[in-house]
């Protein structure tokens, strides 16, 4: 039993494919969360860009009258 477990543990065949599957799984989770929270992200981004663009109007944008 111990020998077969050591052999299984030391076997690196298929390791690259497993790594690819793990990377794809992580990417899928990130994309899923992005899709779930996209309305909040879009609203936040629009609000912040409007703040930046709205604040930059005027004489230099440094609060000068």
N, CA, C and O atoms as a Tripos MOL2 file, in Angstrom:
@<TRIPOS>MOLECULE
protein
  260   259    65     0     0
PROTEIN
NO_CHARGES

@<TRIPOS>ATOM
      1 N           0.8230   -1.1910    0.0000 N.3       1 UNK1
      2 CA          0.0000    0.0000    0.0000 C.3       1 UNK1
      3 C           0.8660    1.2530    0.0000 C.2       1 UNK1
      4 O           0.6230    2.1930   -0.7570 O.2       1 UNK1
      5 N           1.8860    1.2500    0.8660 N.am      2 UNK2
      6 CA          2.7580    2.4150    0.9630 C.3       2 UNK2
      7 C           3.5080    2.6330   -0.3380 C.2       2 UNK2
      8 O           3.6850    3.7750   -0.7620 O.2       2 UNK2
      9 N           3.9540    1.5530   -0.9820 N.am      3 UNK3
     10 CA          4.6850    1.6550   -2.2450 C.3       3 UNK3
     11 C           3.7910    2.2470   -3.3400 C.2       3 UNK3
     12 O           4.2340    3.0910   -4.1190 O.2       3 UNK3
     13 N           2.5430    1.8050   -3.3920 N.am      4 UNK4
     14 CA          1.6440    2.3100   -4.4300 C.3       4 UNK4
     15 C           1.3250    3.7950   -4.2050 C.2       4 UNK4
     16 O           1.1880    4.5460   -5.1710 O.2       4 UNK4
     17 N           1.2070    4.2220   -2.9530 N.am      5 UNK5
     18 CA          0.9820    5.6380   -2.6670 C.3       5 UNK5
     19 C           2.1970    6.4780   -3.0350 C.2       5 UNK5
     20 O           2.0460    7.5760   -3.5720 O.2       5 UNK5
     21 N           3.3900    5.9840   -2.7570 N.am      6 UNK6
     22 CA          4.6090    6.6930   -3.1300 C.3       6 UNK6
     23 C           4.7170    6.7980   -4.6460 C.2       6 UNK6
     24 O           5.0920    7.8450   -5.1720 O.2       6 UNK6
     25 N           4.3920    5.7230   -5.3440 N.am      7 UNK7
     26 CA          4.4430    5.7280   -6.7980 C.3       7 UNK7
     27 C           3.4400    6.7470   -7.3620 C.2       7 UNK7
     28 O           3.7630    7.4920   -8.2860 O.2       7 UNK7
     29 N           2.2340    6.7730   -6.8040 N.am      8 UNK8
     30 CA          1.2200    7.7270   -7.2490 C.3       8 UNK8
     31 C           1.6680    9.1570   -6.9720 C.2       8 UNK8
     32 O           1.4700   10.0430   -7.8040 O.2       8 UNK8
     33 N           2.2640    9.3840   -5.8200 N.am      9 UNK9
     34 CA          2.7010   10.7210   -5.4360 C.3       9 UNK9
     35 C           3.8500   11.2040   -6.3120 C.2       9 UNK9
     36 O           3.8970   12.3830   -6.6650 O.2       9 UNK9
     37 N           4.7650   10.3290   -6.6640 N.am     10 UNK10
     38 CA          5.9340   10.7070   -7.4540 C.3      10 UNK10
     39 C           5.6410   10.7940   -8.9520 C.2      10 UNK10
     40 O           6.4480   11.3420   -9.7020 O.2      10 UNK10
     41 N           4.5170   10.2700   -9.3950 N.am     11 UNK11
     42 CA          4.1770   10.2730  -10.8100 C.3      11 UNK11
     43 C           3.7750   11.6800  -11.2460 C.2      11 UNK11
     44 O           2.8260   12.2500  -10.7080 O.2      11 UNK11
     45 N           4.4980   12.2430  -12.2230 N.am     12 UNK12
     46 CA          4.2070   13.5830  -12.7100 C.3      12 UNK12
     47 C           3.4940   13.5650  -14.0510 C.2      12 UNK12
     48 O           3.3080   14.6160  -14.6650 O.2      12 UNK12
     49 N           3.1020   12.4180  -14.5040 N.am     13 UNK13
     50 CA          2.3890   12.3140  -15.7670 C.3      13 UNK13
     51 C           1.0060   12.9360  -15.6150 C.2      13 UNK13
     52 O           0.2730   12.6140  -14.6800 O.2      13 UNK13
     53 N           0.6600   13.8110  -16.5190 N.am     14 UNK14
     54 CA         -0.6250   14.4810  -16.4560 C.3      14 UNK14
     55 C          -0.6260   15.7210  -15.5860 C.2      14 UNK14
     56 O          -1.6670   16.3580  -15.4210 O.2      14 UNK14
     57 N           0.5150   16.0740  -15.0280 N.am     15 UNK15
     58 CA          0.5860   17.2370  -14.1410 C.3      15 UNK15
     59 C           0.2950   18.5270  -14.9030 C.2      15 UNK15
     60 O          -0.4020   19.4070  -14.3980 O.2      15 UNK15
     61 N           0.8260   18.6360  -16.1090 N.am     16 UNK16
     62 CA          0.6150   19.8540  -16.8950 C.3      16 UNK16
     63 C          -0.8690   20.0360  -17.2310 C.2      16 UNK16
     64 O          -1.3940   21.1470  -17.1510 O.2      16 UNK16
     65 N          -1.5250   18.9660  -17.5990 N.am     17 UNK17
     66 CA         -2.9530   19.0480  -17.8990 C.3      17 UNK17
     67 C          -3.7450   19.4410  -16.6530 C.2      17 UNK17
     68 O          -4.6910   20.2230  -16.7410 O.2      17 UNK17
     69 N          -3.3670   18.9090  -15.5060 N.am     18 UNK18
     70 CA         -4.0370   19.2620  -14.2610 C.3      18 UNK18
     71 C          -3.8520   20.7460  -13.9480 C.2      18 UNK18
     72 O          -4.7830   21.4080  -13.4890 O.2      18 UNK18
     73 N          -2.6660   21.2600  -14.1920 N.am     19 UNK19
     74 CA         -2.4060   22.6710  -13.9480 C.3      19 UNK19
     75 C          -3.2570   23.5430  -14.8650 C.2      19 UNK19
     76 O          -3.7790   24.5710  -14.4320 O.2      19 UNK19
     77 N          -3.3980   23.1470  -16.1130 N.am     20 UNK20
     78 CA         -4.2270   23.9000  -17.0520 C.3      20 UNK20
     79 C          -5.6790   23.9010  -16.5880 C.2      20 UNK20
     80 O          -6.3440   24.9370  -16.6280 O.2      20 UNK20
     81 N          -6.1660   22.7610  -16.1540 N.am     21 UNK21
     82 CA         -7.5440   22.6740  -15.6730 C.3      21 UNK21
     83 C          -7.7360   23.5500  -14.4410 C.2      21 UNK21
     84 O          -8.7720   24.2010  -14.3040 O.2      21 UNK21
     85 N          -6.7700   23.5750  -13.5590 N.am     22 UNK22
     86 CA         -6.8760   24.4040  -12.3560 C.3      22 UNK22
     87 C          -6.8850   25.8890  -12.7180 C.2      22 UNK22
     88 O          -7.6500   26.6590  -12.1350 O.2      22 UNK22
     89 N          -6.0580   26.2950  -13.6570 N.am     23 UNK23
     90 CA         -6.0320   27.6930  -14.0970 C.3      23 UNK23
     91 C          -7.3690   28.0730  -14.7260 C.2      23 UNK23
     92 O          -7.9000   29.1520  -14.4630 O.2      23 UNK23
     93 N          -7.9100   27.1840  -15.5540 N.am     24 UNK24
     94 CA         -9.2120   27.4560  -16.1670 C.3      24 UNK24
     95 C         -10.3170   27.5400  -15.1160 C.2      24 UNK24
     96 O         -11.2380   28.3460  -15.2500 O.2      24 UNK24
     97 N         -10.2340   26.7270  -14.0900 N.am     25 UNK25
     98 CA        -11.2310   26.7700  -13.0200 C.3      25 UNK25
     99 C         -11.1620   28.1020  -12.2610 C.2      25 UNK25
    100 O         -12.1940   28.6910  -11.9370 O.2      25 UNK25
    101 N          -9.9640   28.5610  -11.9860 N.am     26 UNK26
    102 CA         -9.8030   29.8480  -11.2980 C.3      26 UNK26
    103 C         -10.3270   30.9740  -12.1720 C.2      26 UNK26
    104 O         -11.0090   31.8750  -11.6840 O.2      26 UNK26
    105 N         -10.0110   30.9290  -13.4710 N.am     27 UNK27
    106 CA        -10.5070   31.9550  -14.3960 C.3      27 UNK27
    107 C         -12.0210   31.9370  -14.4680 C.2      27 UNK27
    108 O         -12.6480   32.9940  -14.5410 O.2      27 UNK27
    109 N         -12.6220   30.7490  -14.4480 N.am     28 UNK28
    110 CA        -14.0790   30.6430  -14.5000 C.3      28 UNK28
    111 C         -14.7210   31.2600  -13.2530 C.2      28 UNK28
    112 O         -15.7610   31.9120  -13.3500 O.2      28 UNK28
    113 N         -14.1130   31.0610  -12.1000 N.am     29 UNK29
    114 CA        -14.6400   31.6480  -10.8620 C.3      29 UNK29
    115 C         -14.5520   33.1680  -10.9300 C.2      29 UNK29
    116 O         -15.4960   33.8660  -10.5590 O.2      29 UNK29
    117 N         -13.4200   33.6810  -11.4040 N.am     30 UNK30
    118 CA        -13.2440   35.1360  -11.5100 C.3      30 UNK30
    119 C         -14.2570   35.7220  -12.4850 C.2      30 UNK30
    120 O         -14.8680   36.7520  -12.2020 O.2      30 UNK30
    121 N         -14.4380   35.0680  -13.6390 N.am     31 UNK31
    122 CA        -15.4130   35.5630  -14.6120 C.3      31 UNK31
    123 C         -16.8370   35.4850  -14.0630 C.2      31 UNK31
    124 O         -17.6530   36.3650  -14.3360 O.2      31 UNK31
    125 N         -17.1370   34.4550  -13.3060 N.am     32 UNK32
    126 CA        -18.4550   34.3360  -12.6950 C.3      32 UNK32
    127 C         -18.7240   35.4560  -11.7030 C.2      32 UNK32
    128 O         -19.8120   36.0320  -11.6830 O.2      32 UNK32
    129 N         -17.7370   35.7570  -10.8900 N.am     33 UNK33
    130 CA        -17.8940   36.8590   -9.9350 C.3      33 UNK33
    131 C         -18.0040   38.1970  -10.6480 C.2      33 UNK33
    132 O         -18.7700   39.0660  -10.2330 O.2      33 UNK33
    133 N         -17.2420   38.3600  -11.7140 N.am     34 UNK34
    134 CA        -17.3160   39.5950  -12.5000 C.3      34 UNK34
    135 C         -18.7050   39.7620  -13.1000 C.2      34 UNK34
    136 O         -19.2530   40.8640  -13.0950 O.2      34 UNK34
    137 N         -19.2800   38.6810  -13.6180 N.am     35 UNK35
    138 CA        -20.6280   38.7490  -14.1760 C.3      35 UNK35
    139 C         -21.6600   39.0480  -13.0940 C.2      35 UNK35
    140 O         -22.6030   39.8080  -13.3180 O.2      35 UNK35
    141 N         -21.4790   38.4550  -11.9380 N.am     36 UNK36
    142 CA        -22.4140   38.6590  -10.8370 C.3      36 UNK36
    143 C         -22.4140   40.1130  -10.3560 C.2      36 UNK36
    144 O         -23.4710   40.6900  -10.1040 O.2      36 UNK36
    145 N         -21.2320   40.6910  -10.2330 N.am     37 UNK37
    146 CA        -21.1080   42.0420   -9.6980 C.3      37 UNK37
    147 C         -20.9680   43.1070  -10.7800 C.2      37 UNK37
    148 O         -20.6720   44.2570  -10.4560 O.2      37 UNK37
    149 N         -21.1690   42.7690  -12.0520 N.am     38 UNK38
    150 CA        -20.9630   43.7310  -13.1360 C.3      38 UNK38
    151 C         -21.8160   44.9920  -12.9940 C.2      38 UNK38
    152 O         -21.2860   46.0810  -13.2110 O.2      38 UNK38
    153 N         -23.0960   44.9140  -12.6450 N.am     39 UNK39
    154 CA        -23.8630   46.1670  -12.5040 C.3      39 UNK39
    155 C         -23.2580   47.1210  -11.4670 C.2      39 UNK39
    156 O         -23.2050   48.3300  -11.6940 O.2      39 UNK39
    157 N         -22.8120   46.5910  -10.3540 N.am     40 UNK40
    158 CA        -22.1820   47.4420   -9.3260 C.3      40 UNK40
    159 C         -20.8750   48.0320   -9.8260 C.2      40 UNK40
    160 O         -20.5880   49.2060   -9.5910 O.2      40 UNK40
    161 N         -20.0820   47.2210  -10.5170 N.am     41 UNK41
    162 CA        -18.7920   47.6900  -11.0390 C.3      41 UNK41
    163 C         -19.0210   48.7860  -12.0640 C.2      41 UNK41
    164 O         -18.3430   49.8130  -12.0340 O.2      41 UNK41
    165 N         -19.9760   48.5800  -12.9790 N.am     42 UNK42
    166 CA        -20.2600   49.5640  -14.0200 C.3      42 UNK42
    167 C         -20.7340   50.8760  -13.4080 C.2      42 UNK42
    168 O         -20.2940   51.9470  -13.8270 O.2      42 UNK42
    169 N         -21.6250   50.8060  -12.4230 N.am     43 UNK43
    170 CA        -22.1210   52.0130  -11.7740 C.3      43 UNK43
    171 C         -20.9950   52.7540  -11.0590 C.2      43 UNK43
    172 O         -20.8780   53.9750  -11.1670 O.2      43 UNK43
    173 N         -20.1700   52.0110  -10.3300 N.am     44 UNK44
    174 CA        -19.0520   52.6290   -9.6190 C.3      44 UNK44
    175 C         -18.0840   53.2850  -10.5910 C.2      44 UNK44
    176 O         -17.6340   54.4060  -10.3550 O.2      44 UNK44
    177 N         -17.7580   52.5930  -11.6900 N.am     45 UNK45
    178 CA        -16.8130   53.1280  -12.6640 C.3      45 UNK45
    179 C         -17.3750   54.3900  -13.3150 C.2      45 UNK45
    180 O         -16.6530   55.3730  -13.4820 O.2      45 UNK45
    181 N         -18.6510   54.3710  -13.6840 N.am     46 UNK46
    182 CA        -19.2670   55.5520  -14.3060 C.3      46 UNK46
    183 C         -19.2630   56.7290  -13.3430 C.2      46 UNK46
    184 O         -18.9700   57.8560  -13.7410 O.2      46 UNK46
    185 N         -19.5870   56.4740  -12.0770 N.am     47 UNK47
    186 CA        -19.6100   57.5430  -11.0800 C.3      47 UNK47
    187 C         -18.2140   58.1270  -10.8580 C.2      47 UNK47
    188 O         -18.0520   59.3460  -10.7980 O.2      47 UNK47
    189 N         -17.2220   57.2730  -10.7390 N.am     48 UNK48
    190 CA        -15.8650   57.7590  -10.4880 C.3      48 UNK48
    191 C         -15.2920   58.4970  -11.6920 C.2      48 UNK48
    192 O         -14.6140   59.5110  -11.5260 O.2      48 UNK48
    193 N         -15.5530   58.0060  -12.8980 N.am     49 UNK49
    194 CA        -15.0530   58.7300  -14.0720 C.3      49 UNK49
    195 C         -15.7600   60.0670  -14.2240 C.2      49 UNK49
    196 O         -15.1490   61.0460  -14.6530 O.2      49 UNK49
    197 N         -17.0380   60.1190  -13.8780 N.am     50 UNK50
    198 CA        -17.7470   61.4010  -13.9260 C.3      50 UNK50
    199 C         -17.1720   62.3580  -12.8920 C.2      50 UNK50
    200 O         -17.0610   63.5540  -13.1590 O.2      50 UNK50
    201 N         -16.8050   61.8580  -11.7230 N.am     51 UNK51
    202 CA        -16.1720   62.7120  -10.7160 C.3      51 UNK51
    203 C         -14.8480   63.2570  -11.2130 C.2      51 UNK51
    204 O         -14.5370   64.4290  -11.0050 O.2      51 UNK51
    205 N         -14.0710   62.4150  -11.8670 N.am     52 UNK52
    206 CA        -12.7670   62.8540  -12.3760 C.3      52 UNK52
    207 C         -12.9530   63.8630  -13.4920 C.2      52 UNK52
    208 O         -12.3150   64.9160  -13.4850 O.2      52 UNK52
    209 N         -13.8140   63.5610  -14.4490 N.am     53 UNK53
    210 CA        -14.0300   64.4600  -15.5790 C.3      53 UNK53
    211 C         -14.7230   65.7310  -15.1120 C.2      53 UNK53
    212 O         -14.3770   66.8190  -15.5730 O.2      53 UNK53
    213 N         -15.6800   65.6240  -14.2190 N.am     54 UNK54
    214 CA        -16.3900   66.8000  -13.7170 C.3      54 UNK54
    215 C         -15.4800   67.7080  -12.8980 C.2      54 UNK54
    216 O         -15.6220   68.9290  -12.9570 O.2      54 UNK54
    217 N         -14.5490   67.1400  -12.1380 N.am     55 UNK55
    218 CA        -13.6390   67.9400  -11.3150 C.3      55 UNK55
    219 C         -12.5260   68.5880  -12.1270 C.2      55 UNK55
    220 O         -11.9060   69.5460  -11.6670 O.2      55 UNK55
    221 N         -12.2640   68.0810  -13.3230 N.am     56 UNK56
    222 CA        -11.1280   68.6060  -14.0780 C.3      56 UNK56
    223 C         -11.4910   69.8220  -14.8980 C.2      56 UNK56
    224 O         -10.6070   70.4060  -15.5250 O.2      56 UNK56
    225 N         -12.7470   70.2340  -14.9270 N.am     57 UNK57
    226 CA        -13.1240   71.4410  -15.6630 C.3      57 UNK57
    227 C         -12.7530   72.6650  -14.8530 C.2      57 UNK57
    228 O         -12.6710   72.6070  -13.6270 O.2      57 UNK57
    229 N         -12.5320   73.7580  -15.5310 N.am     58 UNK58
    230 CA        -12.1550   74.9800  -14.8420 C.3      58 UNK58
    231 C         -10.6920   75.3040  -15.0960 C.2      58 UNK58
    232 O         -10.0550   74.7150  -15.9690 O.2      58 UNK58
    233 N         -10.1680   76.2430  -14.3270 N.am     59 UNK59
    234 CA         -8.8040   76.7260  -14.5240 C.3      59 UNK59
    235 C          -7.8190   75.7750  -13.8970 C.2      59 UNK59
    236 O          -7.4380   75.9460  -12.7390 O.2      59 UNK59
    237 N          -7.4100   74.7980  -14.6270 N.am     60 UNK60
    238 CA         -6.3920   73.8720  -14.1360 C.3      60 UNK60
    239 C          -6.9290   72.7720  -13.2800 C.2      60 UNK60
    240 O          -6.2060   71.8100  -13.0220 O.2      60 UNK60
    241 N          -8.1540   72.8500  -12.8220 N.am     61 UNK61
    242 CA         -8.7280   71.7940  -12.0170 C.3      61 UNK61
    243 C          -8.1920   71.7290  -10.5980 C.2      61 UNK61
    244 O          -8.3590   70.7150   -9.9210 O.2      61 UNK61
    245 N          -7.5470   72.8010  -10.1360 N.am     62 UNK62
    246 CA         -6.9860   72.7980   -8.7900 C.3      62 UNK62
    247 C          -7.7590   73.7110   -7.8490 C.2      62 UNK62
    248 O          -7.2100   74.1930   -6.8590 O.2      62 UNK62
    249 N          -9.0150   73.9480   -8.1500 N.am     63 UNK63
    250 CA         -9.8440   74.7710   -7.2770 C.3      63 UNK63
    251 C          -9.6480   76.2490   -7.4750 C.2      63 UNK63
    252 O         -10.1120   77.0380   -6.6510 O.2      63 UNK63
    253 N          -8.9820   76.6560   -8.5310 N.am     64 UNK64
    254 CA         -8.7980   78.0730   -8.7970 C.3      64 UNK64
    255 C         -10.1010   78.6640   -9.3180 C.2      64 UNK64
    256 O         -10.8000   78.0080  -10.0890 O.2      64 UNK64
    257 N         -10.4440   79.8780   -8.9220 N.am     65 UNK65
    258 CA        -11.7090   80.4840   -9.3650 C.3      65 UNK65
    259 C         -11.7200   80.8360  -10.8340 C.2      65 UNK65
    260 O         -12.7180   81.3500  -11.3380 O.2      65 UNK65
@<TRIPOS>BOND
     1     1     2 1
     2     2     3 1
     3     3     4 2
     4     3     5 am
     5     5     6 1
     6     6     7 1
     7     7     8 2
     8     7     9 am
     9     9    10 1
    10    10    11 1
    11    11    12 2
    12    11    13 am
    13    13    14 1
    14    14    15 1
    15    15    16 2
    16    15    17 am
    17    17    18 1
    18    18    19 1
    19    19    20 2
    20    19    21 am
    21    21    22 1
    22    22    23 1
    23    23    24 2
    24    23    25 am
    25    25    26 1
    26    26    27 1
    27    27    28 2
    28    27    29 am
    29    29    30 1
    30    30    31 1
    31    31    32 2
    32    31    33 am
    33    33    34 1
    34    34    35 1
    35    35    36 2
    36    35    37 am
    37    37    38 1
    38    38    39 1
    39    39    40 2
    40    39    41 am
    41    41    42 1
    42    42    43 1
    43    43    44 2
    44    43    45 am
    45    45    46 1
    46    46    47 1
    47    47    48 2
    48    47    49 am
    49    49    50 1
    50    50    51 1
    51    51    52 2
    52    51    53 am
    53    53    54 1
    54    54    55 1
    55    55    56 2
    56    55    57 am
    57    57    58 1
    58    58    59 1
    59    59    60 2
    60    59    61 am
    61    61    62 1
    62    62    63 1
    63    63    64 2
    64    63    65 am
    65    65    66 1
    66    66    67 1
    67    67    68 2
    68    67    69 am
    69    69    70 1
    70    70    71 1
    71    71    72 2
    72    71    73 am
    73    73    74 1
    74    74    75 1
    75    75    76 2
    76    75    77 am
    77    77    78 1
    78    78    79 1
    79    79    80 2
    80    79    81 am
    81    81    82 1
    82    82    83 1
    83    83    84 2
    84    83    85 am
    85    85    86 1
    86    86    87 1
    87    87    88 2
    88    87    89 am
    89    89    90 1
    90    90    91 1
    91    91    92 2
    92    91    93 am
    93    93    94 1
    94    94    95 1
    95    95    96 2
    96    95    97 am
    97    97    98 1
    98    98    99 1
    99    99   100 2
   100    99   101 am
   101   101   102 1
   102   102   103 1
   103   103   104 2
   104   103   105 am
   105   105   106 1
   106   106   107 1
   107   107   108 2
   108   107   109 am
   109   109   110 1
   110   110   111 1
   111   111   112 2
   112   111   113 am
   113   113   114 1
   114   114   115 1
   115   115   116 2
   116   115   117 am
   117   117   118 1
   118   118   119 1
   119   119   120 2
   120   119   121 am
   121   121   122 1
   122   122   123 1
   123   123   124 2
   124   123   125 am
   125   125   126 1
   126   126   127 1
   127   127   128 2
   128   127   129 am
   129   129   130 1
   130   130   131 1
   131   131   132 2
   132   131   133 am
   133   133   134 1
   134   134   135 1
   135   135   136 2
   136   135   137 am
   137   137   138 1
   138   138   139 1
   139   139   140 2
   140   139   141 am
   141   141   142 1
   142   142   143 1
   143   143   144 2
   144   143   145 am
   145   145   146 1
   146   146   147 1
   147   147   148 2
   148   147   149 am
   149   149   150 1
   150   150   151 1
   151   151   152 2
   152   151   153 am
   153   153   154 1
   154   154   155 1
   155   155   156 2
   156   155   157 am
   157   157   158 1
   158   158   159 1
   159   159   160 2
   160   159   161 am
   161   161   162 1
   162   162   163 1
   163   163   164 2
   164   163   165 am
   165   165   166 1
   166   166   167 1
   167   167   168 2
   168   167   169 am
   169   169   170 1
   170   170   171 1
   171   171   172 2
   172   171   173 am
   173   173   174 1
   174   174   175 1
   175   175   176 2
   176   175   177 am
   177   177   178 1
   178   178   179 1
   179   179   180 2
   180   179   181 am
   181   181   182 1
   182   182   183 1
   183   183   184 2
   184   183   185 am
   185   185   186 1
   186   186   187 1
   187   187   188 2
   188   187   189 am
   189   189   190 1
   190   190   191 1
   191   191   192 2
   192   191   193 am
   193   193   194 1
   194   194   195 1
   195   195   196 2
   196   195   197 am
   197   197   198 1
   198   198   199 1
   199   199   200 2
   200   199   201 am
   201   201   202 1
   202   202   203 1
   203   203   204 2
   204   203   205 am
   205   205   206 1
   206   206   207 1
   207   207   208 2
   208   207   209 am
   209   209   210 1
   210   210   211 1
   211   211   212 2
   212   211   213 am
   213   213   214 1
   214   214   215 1
   215   215   216 2
   216   215   217 am
   217   217   218 1
   218   218   219 1
   219   219   220 2
   220   219   221 am
   221   221   222 1
   222   222   223 1
   223   223   224 2
   224   223   225 am
   225   225   226 1
   226   226   227 1
   227   227   228 2
   228   227   229 am
   229   229   230 1
   230   230   231 1
   231   231   232 2
   232   231   233 am
   233   233   234 1
   234   234   235 1
   235   235   236 2
   236   235   237 am
   237   237   238 1
   238   238   239 1
   239   239   240 2
   240   239   241 am
   241   241   242 1
   242   242   243 1
   243   243   244 2
   244   243   245 am
   245   245   246 1
   246   246   247 1
   247   247   248 2
   248   247   249 am
   249   249   250 1
   250   250   251 1
   251   251   252 2
   252   251   253 am
   253   253   254 1
   254   254   255 1
   255   255   256 2
   256   255   257 am
   257   257   258 1
   258   258   259 1
   259   259   260 2
@<TRIPOS>SUBSTRUCTURE
     1 UNK1         2 RESIDUE 1 A UNK
     2 UNK2         6 RESIDUE 1 A UNK
     3 UNK3        10 RESIDUE 1 A UNK
     4 UNK4        14 RESIDUE 1 A UNK
     5 UNK5        18 RESIDUE 1 A UNK
     6 UNK6        22 RESIDUE 1 A UNK
     7 UNK7        26 RESIDUE 1 A UNK
     8 UNK8        30 RESIDUE 1 A UNK
     9 UNK9        34 RESIDUE 1 A UNK
    10 UNK10       38 RESIDUE 1 A UNK
    11 UNK11       42 RESIDUE 1 A UNK
    12 UNK12       46 RESIDUE 1 A UNK
    13 UNK13       50 RESIDUE 1 A UNK
    14 UNK14       54 RESIDUE 1 A UNK
    15 UNK15       58 RESIDUE 1 A UNK
    16 UNK16       62 RESIDUE 1 A UNK
    17 UNK17       66 RESIDUE 1 A UNK
    18 UNK18       70 RESIDUE 1 A UNK
    19 UNK19       74 RESIDUE 1 A UNK
    20 UNK20       78 RESIDUE 1 A UNK
    21 UNK21       82 RESIDUE 1 A UNK
    22 UNK22       86 RESIDUE 1 A UNK
    23 UNK23       90 RESIDUE 1 A UNK
    24 UNK24       94 RESIDUE 1 A UNK
    25 UNK25       98 RESIDUE 1 A UNK
    26 UNK26      102 RESIDUE 1 A UNK
    27 UNK27      106 RESIDUE 1 A UNK
    28 UNK28      110 RESIDUE 1 A UNK
    29 UNK29      114 RESIDUE 1 A UNK
    30 UNK30      118 RESIDUE 1 A UNK
    31 UNK31      122 RESIDUE 1 A UNK
    32 UNK32      126 RESIDUE 1 A UNK
    33 UNK33      130 RESIDUE 1 A UNK
    34 UNK34      134 RESIDUE 1 A UNK
    35 UNK35      138 RESIDUE 1 A UNK
    36 UNK36      142 RESIDUE 1 A UNK
    37 UNK37      146 RESIDUE 1 A UNK
    38 UNK38      150 RESIDUE 1 A UNK
    39 UNK39      154 RESIDUE 1 A UNK
    40 UNK40      158 RESIDUE 1 A UNK
    41 UNK41      162 RESIDUE 1 A UNK
    42 UNK42      166 RESIDUE 1 A UNK
    43 UNK43      170 RESIDUE 1 A UNK
    44 UNK44      174 RESIDUE 1 A UNK
    45 UNK45      178 RESIDUE 1 A UNK
    46 UNK46      182 RESIDUE 1 A UNK
    47 UNK47      186 RESIDUE 1 A UNK
    48 UNK48      190 RESIDUE 1 A UNK
    49 UNK49      194 RESIDUE 1 A UNK
    50 UNK50      198 RESIDUE 1 A UNK
    51 UNK51      202 RESIDUE 1 A UNK
    52 UNK52      206 RESIDUE 1 A UNK
    53 UNK53      210 RESIDUE 1 A UNK
    54 UNK54      214 RESIDUE 1 A UNK
    55 UNK55      218 RESIDUE 1 A UNK
    56 UNK56      222 RESIDUE 1 A UNK
    57 UNK57      226 RESIDUE 1 A UNK
    58 UNK58      230 RESIDUE 1 A UNK
    59 UNK59      234 RESIDUE 1 A UNK
    60 UNK60      238 RESIDUE 1 A UNK
    61 UNK61      242 RESIDUE 1 A UNK
    62 UNK62      246 RESIDUE 1 A UNK
    63 UNK63      250 RESIDUE 1 A UNK
    64 UNK64      254 RESIDUE 1 A UNK
    65 UNK65      258 RESIDUE 1 A UNK
